[in-house]
Amino acid sequence: MFTLPPERIHGIISDGLGILQAAGPLNRAMGKIAQVHDPALAQEVFGRTVPRPLGLAAGFDKNASAADTWTALGFGYAELGTVTASPQDGNPTPRLFRLRADKAIL
């Protein structure tokens, strides 16, 4: 993951998760393995119960192509896409950055 440019790895992960979502039974099976079901993790936020406190930030899945996969991976919530009347240009590159010491891509 850290040997490829950040934009490229984002594309690979996004495409792979989109394929996984399209394979519904496989996606559901992964959810049974990956999800943690512990009531101690549940949070109530604005009157809604979130099953796990880990969420996906806006911008990662801008086309909502892997919406069901985020739940299967154990995310409690995800902010997907940006809904506009017509397509919009994205931000100029680079949009993703590495924090090597933290082993993170932002």
MOJO-V984187 format. One record per residue. RES is the residue in one letter. PSI is psi in whole degrees, -180 to 180 (NA if undefined). Layout:
res = [RES | RES]
psi = [PSI | PSI]
//
This chain:
res = [M | F | T | L | P | P | E | R | I | H | G | I | I | S | D | G | L | G | I | L | Q | A | A | G | P | L | N | R | A | M | G | K | I | A | Q | V | H | D | P | A | L | A | Q | E | V | F | G | R | T | V | P | R | P | L | G | L | A | A | G | F | D | K | N | A | S | A | A | D | T | W | T | A | L | G | F | G | Y | A | E | L | G | T | V | T | A | S | P | Q | D | G | N | P | T | P | R | L | F | R | L | R | A | D | K | A | I | L]
psi = [-31 | 4 | -17 | 157 | 146 | -41 | -38 | -46 | -35 | -44 | -43 | -47 | -45 | -45 | -43 | -41 | -33 | -40 | -43 | -40 | -41 | -26 | 71 | -54 | -38 | -41 | -44 | -39 | -41 | -39 | -37 | -29 | -44 | -28 | 143 | 126 | 89 | 113 | -24 | -20 | -19 | 142 | 147 | 124 | 118 | 42 | 3 | 141 | 126 | 121 | -27 | 144 | 7 | 126 | 161 | 128 | 156 | 146 | -23 | -45 | 69 | -22 | 8 | 40 | -10 | 35 | -45 | -26 | -32 | -41 | -43 | -32 | -7 | 3 | 139 | -25 | 162 | 140 | 111 | 144 | -170 | 124 | 118 | 162 | -30 | 158 | 145 | 149 | 146 | 178 | 153 | 152 | 154 | 140 | -18 | 144 | 152 | 141 | 87 | -41 | -32 | -2 | 50 | 154 | 127 | NA]
//
